[in-house]
Amino acid sequence: MTTAHADLDIAPRQFNAIVEDLQDSMEAEGIPFRTQNRLLALLAPMHRDIVAPPGAKLETTP
């Protein structure tokens, strides 16, 4: 997971936005709240592997 997202420079706000979109989509499809929470609980530990550390900048080559 870390390698796949390393160069994407994903900010916490972007990660949070996708979680909110996922919640909205599940709600719209009538997925029970408990099931939604079970899925989100599986995704939560991935946060540290997906979100770039604070102050991280992508290296660019000229």
DAQUI-V410650 format. One line per field, one symbol per residue. phi: phi as a letter, one per 20 degrees, with the letter a starting at -180 (. if undefined). psi: psi as a letter, one per 40 degrees, with the letter a starting at -180 (. if undefined). burial: 1 if it has 16 or more other ideal C-beta (glycine too) atoms within 10 Angstrom, else 0. Layout:
BEGIN
phi->???
psi->???
burial->???
END
This chain:
BEGIN
phi->.fffdgeelfegffffffffffffffffemfggffgffffffegffgfedeffgnfcfeddf
psi->ddddedeefhidddddddddddddddddefhiddddddddddddeeddedhiihehihhih.
burial->00000000010000100000001001000000000100000000000001110000000000
END
